Amino acid sequence: MREFRDHSGHSWKASVRRHAGPDFKGRYYFYVWPADGSEEDGIALPEIRWNSEQTAERTLTTMSEVELRRRLRSALGRKPAEA
């Protein structure tokens, strides 16, 4: 798991989630949620995938904050607007 700040200074957490199923290829994917909120309120980016948890964690650990913010903007752009 990795904590970072968006362009407005809000804290977010980025992590890796596992997709259950028989296919091992691309089983792990990128997941982000507000640091002060519930992990269940997060947003998945299933197109950012890895074949192993070790590779996913290593990539997440070495991602720059600029890249994390870019991924967050992409995720937020897909999230449905709240009423």
Buried (B, 14 or more C-beta within 10 A) or exposed (E): EBEBBBEEEEEBBBBBBEEEEEEEEEBBBBBBBBEEEEEEEBBBBEEBBBEEEEEBBEBBEEBEEEBBBEBBEBBEEEEEEEE
